[in-house]
Amino acid sequence: MKKSIRMAAVALSVLILAGCSAPGSSQSVQQPTAAPTAEPTPTPAPVNNTNPLTGQTTDTDYNSQRPVAVTIRNGDGATPQWGVGKADLLVEGVSQGYDTNLTAVFATRDAISKVGPVGPATDLGLQFVLPLNAVPVHINKTVYASNLLNVLTYQDMDGLNVGTSGFTFDADRYASGYREENCWYTTADQITAGLANYSMDTTGANMPLFHFEERKAPASQNGVNLYLTFSQTAGAELKYNADTGLYLRHNFDGTPTMDADTGEQAAFKNVVVLYASSGIKDDGYTRQYDLSGGTGLYLTDGAWQEIRWTKRDAAAPLSLTDASGATLAVNPGKTYLAIWGGYYGQAIQLFAADGTEQTLPARPALLESAVSDEAAAAAQQQQDVKNALLTAREELSAAQQAVNDAAATEDPADDAAASERLAAANDALNAAQAAYDAMFGTPTPAPEGDTGEPAAADSAESEPAAE
């Protein structure tokens, strides 16, 4: 009996200690309540106020902002261009024919006010901006540029696709005498609208263009005036201004390179010239460059030094070192970057502040596909003779028309002047015809309109496709 009582007491104690209720009881079991887990507070990305293309600190946060690279026309009748003065990086080189293309690169889309006239993209320009993760903006592109973008599955913004949603035609510029292709421009808002056609924007990563670092003042001003000749009709002059510490760009004819948007001359803290071996692509017209590496020039603060550069392939970034192989310290600021092949018709000169011409590195060797200087000179001489004959025929036609116009007036002086012009035109034609016959051994002139240039692969339309 006592044992049963004790066992019952023990069982009751267990029930009490366990917090359980007896069978049939309305008392519920009390479970412990877990403390709520606090949601982690997201850590915002640190603000990056350093412009990746200039190395300068600004009020802009460059995090998740891709650069924008706009191809600008630079041939006859294209100047003044919009945006050349505001670009953080300006890339120039010959891709086809004699004219150069300019690629204006802006660290952010919002830095663009107005840029143009927008031209067709080339693979030469793309190979320097794609490694920066830049958004390429252009109207049409060469077949080589198209192939490069396709191979890399890289999306561009092309006016032939987005039409007037991304580009505007300047009717006033056209009315003033500019050709249609030199009247198309774009803006930050239009780039946003144009990219929407591809369901994309300018959000994304960026990378520094160079290793930027404040440099010591140079010991001498041995590099103040740089003259780059790209062809017989294209070139650039970079002249150092000691008051601003910047190199001012001038056109081939010596006129200042003015920004039609800001009214200011294009100016750069840094000038980089890459020597690149060159030849001709399989179309017989487009320039082929070895962009794996080479020598070059770096100018800043009125001084210059020889450099080495490497790039490896189209998707690889540009890397600069000094002659010893150490990473080149580039002054923070805007940069003008030229690709110079050194082939026939190209030249380069650099002068110190006292006018002394500098001894520069030897020009790069030609690729196997290149035309020798001797052959190029002979071809150019033949073309000059053809052009002279065509010009003489055009002048003779104009002189004959002048005689007809003068006959309709009552002033004898008009008749005399027109007759003198006609006689001079006849003499010029006879001389041009004689030079042609002596060179080609036949009196048959070149077909009218023949310029001697191979068929252009750059078949850019004069206007974007309709929206």
C-alpha positions in Angstrom: 0.0 0.0 0.0 2.8 2.4 0.9 4.7 1.5 -2.2 1.6 2.4 -4.4 1.3 5.7 -2.7 5.0 6.5 -3.2 4.7 5.6 -6.9 1.7 7.8 -7.4 3.5 10.7 -5.7 6.5 10.3 -8.0 4.3 10.2 -11.1 2.5 13.3 -10.0 5.8 15.1 -9.4 6.9 14.2 -12.9 3.7 15.6 -14.4 4.1 18.8 -12.5 7.8 19.2 -13.3 7.1 18.6 -17.0 4.4 21.2 -17.0 1.9 18.7 -18.3 -1.7 18.5 -17.4 -3.4 15.4 -16.3 -5.5 13.5 -18.8 -8.8 15.2 -19.4 -7.6 18.5 -18.0 -8.2 21.7 -19.9 -4.7 23.0 -19.0 -2.5 23.5 -22.3 1.2 22.8 -22.7 3.3 26.0 -22.6 6.0 26.0 -25.3 8.9 28.5 -25.1 8.7 31.4 -27.7 11.7 31.9 -30.0 13.1 35.4 -30.2 12.5 37.0 -33.7 15.6 37.0 -36.0 16.7 40.5 -36.9 16.9 41.3 -40.7 20.5 42.2 -41.7 20.9 45.9 -42.6 22.2 46.1 -46.2 25.5 47.8 -46.5 25.5 50.4 -49.2 28.3 50.4 -51.7 30.9 53.0 -50.9 30.6 56.1 -53.1 33.2 56.1 -55.9 33.8 59.7 -56.9 36.9 59.0 -59.1 36.3 59.3 -62.8 37.6 56.0 -64.3 38.7 57.7 -67.5 40.5 60.7 -66.0 41.4 59.7 -62.5 40.0 63.0 -61.2 37.7 63.3 -58.2 34.3 64.8 -58.9 30.8 65.1 -57.3 29.6 62.1 -59.4 29.2 58.6 -58.1 30.7 56.4 -60.8 29.5 53.1 -59.3 27.5 51.0 -61.7 27.9 53.5 -64.5 29.2 52.3 -67.9 31.1 54.8 -70.1 29.5 55.8 -73.5 31.7 55.8 -76.7 30.3 57.8 -79.6 31.9 57.6 -83.1 32.3 61.1 -84.5 32.9 62.0 -88.2 36.1 63.8 -88.9 36.2 64.1 -92.7 35.8 67.1 -95.0 32.9 69.2 -93.9 32.4 67.6 -90.5 33.8 70.3 -88.3 33.1 71.9 -85.9 32.0 68.7 -84.1 29.8 68.5 -81.0 31.2 67.0 -77.9 35.0 66.8 -78.7 35.8 69.2 -75.9 33.8 67.5 -73.2 34.9 63.9 -73.9 37.1 62.4 -71.2 38.9 60.4 -73.8 39.3 61.1 -77.5 40.6 58.2 -79.7 41.8 59.0 -83.3 43.2 56.8 -86.1 42.7 55.9 -89.8 40.6 52.9 -90.4 39.6 53.5 -94.1 40.8 55.8 -96.8 42.5 59.0 -95.8 40.1 60.5 -93.1 40.4 59.6 -89.5 37.6 58.6 -87.2 37.2 60.1 -83.7 35.7 58.1 -80.8 34.6 60.4 -78.0 34.3 58.5 -74.7 32.4 59.9 -71.7 32.6 58.3 -68.2 28.9 58.6 -67.8 25.9 59.1 -70.1 24.8 62.1 -68.1 28.1 63.9 -69.0 26.9 64.1 -72.6 25.2 67.2 -73.7 25.3 67.0 -77.5 27.7 64.9 -79.5 28.2 64.4 -83.3 28.1 64.4 -86.2 27.7 60.7 -85.4 29.5 58.4 -87.8 29.9 54.6 -88.5 31.8 52.5 -86.0 35.1 50.9 -87.0 36.8 47.9 -85.4 39.8 50.2 -84.7 37.8 52.5 -82.4 35.9 49.6 -80.8 39.0 47.7 -79.7 39.9 50.6 -77.4 36.5 51.1 -75.8 35.0 47.7 -75.5 37.6 46.7 -72.7 36.2 49.7 -70.7 32.7 48.1 -70.9 31.6 51.3 -72.8 28.3 51.5 -74.7 29.2 52.0 -78.4 27.0 54.6 -80.1 27.1 55.1 -83.8 25.2 55.3 -87.1 26.1 52.2 -89.1 29.3 50.3 -88.8 31.9 48.6 -91.0 31.7 44.9 -91.7 34.7 44.4 -89.5 33.2 46.3 -86.6 30.0 44.3 -87.0 32.0 41.0 -87.0 33.8 42.1 -83.8 30.6 42.9 -81.9 29.0 39.6 -83.0 32.0 37.5 -82.0 32.0 39.1 -78.5 28.2 39.1 -78.3 28.5 42.8 -77.4 25.4 45.0 -77.8 25.9 48.4 -79.4 23.4 51.3 -80.2 23.2 51.8 -83.9 21.2 54.5 -85.6 20.2 52.2 -88.4 18.3 50.2 -85.8 16.9 52.8 -83.3 16.3 55.6 -85.9 15.2 59.0 -84.6 14.5 57.7 -81.1 18.2 57.9 -80.5 19.4 60.6 -83.0 18.4 64.0 -84.2 18.9 65.7 -87.6 20.1 69.3 -87.3 18.0 71.0 -90.1 19.7 74.4 -89.5 23.1 72.9 -90.0 22.0 71.2 -93.2 20.4 74.5 -94.4 23.8 76.2 -93.9 25.4 73.9 -96.4 26.5 70.8 -94.5 26.1 67.4 -96.0 23.4 65.2 -94.5 25.8 62.8 -92.9 27.4 65.6 -91.0 24.1 66.8 -89.4 23.2 63.9 -87.1 23.8 64.1 -83.3 22.7 62.5 -80.1 22.2 63.5 -76.4 22.1 61.8 -73.1 18.3 61.6 -73.2 18.3 60.2 -76.7 20.9 57.6 -75.7 18.5 56.5 -72.9 15.6 56.3 -75.4 17.7 54.5 -78.0 19.0 51.9 -75.6 15.4 51.2 -74.5 14.9 49.6 -78.0 17.3 46.9 -76.8 15.8 46.8 -73.3 19.0 48.0 -71.8 20.6 51.1 -70.2 24.0 52.3 -69.2 24.0 50.6 -65.8 27.1 48.4 -65.3 30.7 48.1 -64.4 33.6 50.3 -65.5 37.3 50.1 -65.1 40.2 52.6 -64.9 41.7 53.7 -68.2 45.2 54.1 -66.9 47.2 54.0 -63.6 46.6 57.6 -62.7 49.0 59.3 -60.4 50.1 62.9 -59.9 53.5 63.3 -61.5 56.4 65.5 -60.6 57.0 68.6 -62.7 59.3 67.7 -65.6 62.9 68.8 -65.7 62.5 70.4 -69.2 59.8 71.4 -71.7 61.0 69.1 -74.4 57.6 68.1 -75.8 55.3 71.1 -76.4 54.3 70.9 -80.1 53.3 67.6 -81.6 52.4 67.3 -85.3 50.6 64.1 -86.4 50.1 63.5 -90.1 47.6 60.7 -90.8 47.4 61.2 -94.6 47.7 64.0 -97.1 44.3 65.4 -96.0 44.1 64.5 -92.3 46.2 65.2 -89.3 46.2 66.8 -85.8 48.4 69.3 -84.0 48.7 69.2 -80.2 50.2 72.4 -78.8 51.0 72.8 -75.1 49.6 75.8 -73.2 51.8 76.5 -70.2 49.2 78.7 -68.6 46.6 75.9 -68.4 48.9 72.9 -68.4 46.9 71.4 -71.3 47.5 70.4 -74.9 45.2 72.2 -77.3 44.1 70.2 -80.3 44.2 71.9 -83.8 42.9 70.5 -87.1 45.1 69.6 -90.0 44.8 73.1 -91.5 45.9 74.6 -88.2 42.5 75.9 -87.1 41.5 75.2 -83.5 39.4 72.1 -82.8 36.3 73.7 -81.4 33.5 72.1 -79.7 30.3 73.2 -81.5 28.3 72.6 -78.3 30.4 74.4 -75.7 32.3 76.8 -77.9 35.6 75.8 -76.3 38.7 74.3 -77.9 39.4 70.6 -77.2 42.2 70.4 -74.6 43.9 67.4 -72.9 46.2 66.8 -69.9 47.7 63.8 -71.6 48.6 62.9 -75.1 49.4 59.2 -75.9 50.6 58.1 -79.4 50.6 54.3 -80.0 53.0 53.1 -82.7 51.2 50.2 -84.3 52.4 48.1 -87.3 49.8 48.3 -90.1 48.8 46.7 -93.3 45.6 46.2 -95.3 42.7 43.9 -94.6 41.3 41.5 -97.1 38.9 44.0 -98.6 42.0 45.9 -100.0 40.8 49.1 -98.3 40.5 48.9 -94.5 43.6 49.3 -92.4 44.8 46.3 -90.4 46.8 47.1 -87.2 48.8 44.9 -84.9 47.3 45.9 -81.6 49.1 43.4 -79.5 51.7 46.0 -78.5 54.5 48.3 -79.4 56.3 51.5 -78.6 54.8 55.0 -78.4 55.0 58.5 -76.9 53.5 60.0 -73.7 53.2 63.8 -73.4 52.1 65.7 -70.3 53.1 69.0 -68.7 55.1 70.0 -71.8 57.4 67.0 -71.6 57.5 63.6 -73.4 58.9 60.2 -72.9 59.1 56.9 -74.9 56.7 54.3 -73.6 55.7 50.6 -74.2 52.2 49.4 -74.6 50.4 46.1 -74.8 46.9 45.1 -75.5 47.0 41.4 -76.5 43.6 41.1 -78.1 40.4 43.0 -78.9 38.8 42.4 -75.5 42.0 43.1 -73.5 42.6 46.5 -71.8 45.4 48.9 -72.8 48.4 48.7 -70.6 51.2 51.4 -70.6 54.7 51.1 -69.1 57.8 53.2 -69.3 60.8 52.1 -71.3 62.1 50.1 -68.4 58.8 48.1 -68.1 57.5 49.8 -65.0 53.8 50.8 -64.9 53.4 54.2 -66.4 52.1 56.9 -64.0 49.6 59.0 -66.0 48.6 62.4 -64.8 44.9 62.7 -63.8 43.0 64.5 -66.6 41.6 64.0 -70.1 43.5 62.1 -72.7 44.0 62.3 -76.4 44.9 58.8 -77.8 46.2 58.4 -81.4 47.0 55.2 -83.2 49.8 55.8 -85.7 50.9 53.3 -88.2 53.8 55.1 -89.8 53.0 53.9 -93.3 53.4 55.9 -96.5 51.8 59.4 -96.2 52.1 59.4 -92.4 54.5 61.5 -90.4 55.2 62.7 -86.9 57.2 65.6 -85.5 57.7 66.8 -81.9 59.4 70.0 -80.8 60.7 71.4 -77.5 59.8 74.8 -76.2 63.0 76.2 -77.7 62.0 74.9 -81.2 64.4 71.9 -81.1 63.0 68.9 -83.0 63.1 65.8 -81.0 64.5 62.4 -82.1 61.6 60.0 -81.8 61.4 56.2 -81.8 61.7 54.6 -85.2 58.4 54.1 -86.9 56.8 50.7 -86.6 57.5 48.0 -89.2 54.8 47.4 -91.8 52.8 44.2 -91.8 53.2 41.7 -94.6 49.9 42.9 -96.1 51.1 46.5 -96.3 52.1 48.4 -99.5 55.7 49.4 -99.6 56.6 53.1 -99.6 57.9 52.8 -103.2 54.7 51.2 -104.5 52.6 53.6 -102.5 54.5 56.6 -103.9 54.1 55.4 -107.4 50.4 54.8 -107.0 50.0 58.3 -105.5 51.9 59.9 -108.4 49.6 58.1 -110.9 46.6 59.2 -109.0 47.8 62.8 -108.8 48.1 62.8 -112.6 44.6 61.4 -113.1 43.2 63.9 -110.7 45.0 66.8 -112.4 43.5 65.8 -115.8 40.0 65.5 -114.3 40.3 68.9 -112.6 41.6 70.5 -115.9 38.6 69.1 -117.8 36.2 70.4 -115.1 37.8 73.9 -115.3 37.6 73.9 -119.1 33.9 73.2 -118.9 33.4 76.0 -116.3 35.4 78.4 -118.4 33.3 77.7 -121.5 30.2 78.4 -119.5 31.8 81.6 -118.2 32.3 82.7 -121.9 28.6 82.0 -122.6 27.5 83.9 -119.5 29.7 86.9 -120.4 28.3 87.0 -123.9 24.9 87.8 -122.4 26.2 90.9 -120.7 26.9 94.3 -122.2 30.2 94.8 -120.5 33.2 94.1 -122.8 35.4 93.5 -119.7 33.3 90.4 -118.9 34.1 89.0 -122.4 37.8 89.7 -122.0 38.0 88.1 -118.6 36.1 85.0 -119.7 38.3 84.6 -122.8 41.4 84.8 -120.7 40.0 82.2 -118.4 39.2 79.9 -121.3 42.7 80.2 -122.8 44.3 79.4 -119.4 42.0 76.4 -119.0 42.9 75.1 -122.5 46.6 75.4 -121.6 46.1 73.6 -118.3 44.2 70.8 -120.0 46.9 70.4 -122.6 49.6 70.1 -119.9 47.5 67.7 -117.9 46.8 65.5 -120.9 50.5 65.5 -121.9 51.5 64.4 -118.4 48.8 61.7 -118.5 49.9 60.4 -121.9 53.6 60.3 -120.8 52.8 58.2 -117.7 50.2 55.9 -119.1 51.1 55.8 -122.8 47.6 56.4 -123.9 45.4 59.4 -124.4 42.4 57.7 -122.7 41.7 59.5 -119.5 40.6 57.9 -116.3 36.8 57.4 -116.0 35.1 60.5 -114.7 34.8 60.5 -110.9 37.6 57.9 -110.5 39.5 58.9 -107.4 41.8 55.9 -107.3 40.3 54.7 -104.0 39.1 51.1 -103.8 35.4 50.6 -103.2 34.6 51.8 -99.7 33.5 49.2 -97.2 32.1 52.0 -95.1 28.7 52.3 -96.7 27.1 54.4 -93.9 23.7 55.6 -94.7 23.2 59.3 -94.7 20.4 59.1 -92.1 19.3 56.6 -89.5 16.5 54.2 -90.3 12.9 55.4 -89.6 11.7 54.9 -86.1 
